[in-house]
Amino acid sequence: MSNTRRLMCLAAATSALALAATACGAPDDEGEGRGEVPDEAQDCANYEDYGSFDGETVHIFGSILDTEGDEMVEAWSYFEECTGITIEYEGSAEFEADMTVRVDGGNAPDIALFPQPGLMSNFADALVPASEEVTALATEGWSEDWLQYGTIDGTFYAPPNSGNAKSFIWYSPAFFEEGGYEIPTTWDDLIAVSDEIAADGVAPWCVGFENAGATGWPGTDWIEDIVLREGTDLYDQWANHEIPFNDERIVAAIEKAGTIVTNEDYVFNGTDTISSTSFQEAGFPILEGDCAMYRMASFYGAMWPEGTEVAEDGDVFAFRFPETNEGDNTMLIGGEFVAAFNDNEAIEATRQFLASELYHNARLQTGPWSTAHQGVDPSNATTPINELATEVLTDPEVTVRFDASDLMPGEVGASSFWTGVVEWVDGSKDAQEIADDIENSWPQ
């Protein structure tokens, strides 16, 4: 699921979806809104190399809304104050559609924060390639796995911004401890502990795929996690349509996911409730001991009911989705990429700053957030789950792959894949049938 869809989901959960949020400029002299900007990021000496740009304005457009948008603005507030650049940020819940309208209308922003590499590639002819300086910062800050998603036809355009760890399973530490259940590290362990919990009279899994017009995407994440763990080469071939969607190995991966999500002995309230259970609330029964596990990305840490302690020894926490092959160390990811449509010295300075260790460490401390920038200290994260996510994302030993549905054409990744997953969990079609349908929907 892309960050745009994620933020739409978060906004929907707080009844704030319909409005786009706009935040402009630095805080006032009294420091209002600065949040937890670290001391290093408040020192103007650290911005001298960017130059002085009194009166210059840089427009940034993205999908980041509401509180998260405010926290992002706080992280660059001293860059504005010390360089004289005013950053005018606008966030939209309809980012994909709005970007097309703006670019086609000759009103592209200076910088866009793209949550989907596939969408960004649609605008390649209008983008400004990264400078040598930005490319050097990106190469120093991120692994090749990440940099490939900011590269189009061999040209590097966009360093990453945030990083979202998606291969997580939420659980109650107390429930596991009291029941004597071990955190699974392999797929076989996962099935074994599921069977053990079911035998003890508790549904091992909560599952919910409902999300209004985006219903079905949580099911695509299940399948992506499993395909990734069957092999990164297979995953890449599948995401890039170098093999058909209905390749027998992909059908087998869907069926493997079905051993959990279509298993009546496993799913809380039964599999016939999956497509009507909102993903936002689907994990909540863990708090009541009605189910044991819920597969959902790190961002779900912000969606638990008020008062829930999200920590390794708290009410809920998460462990990594187990590997299938011994020795593998993988993570499904999401995130945004910082691409430019215009080019001047102020825009270039802003691009360099957003690719810097200084910015990413500051942003990590202005609110719940995670990043894959190699220069950050994960312990600076403001929540335990974001610290864990950042530890995983910055680990050079972890192999990451971007959400496949966000790499696929919109007709597939945000349409037929979603609807096919719903038909599958509802029992109206089997794995082979939905894989055939999705393959037939692929644009020629």
Summary of the structure (lengths in Angstrom):
residues: 444
radius of gyration: 21.6
end to end distance: 23.6
largest distance: 67.8
contacts: 1541
relative contact order: 0.17
helix: 49%
strand: 15%
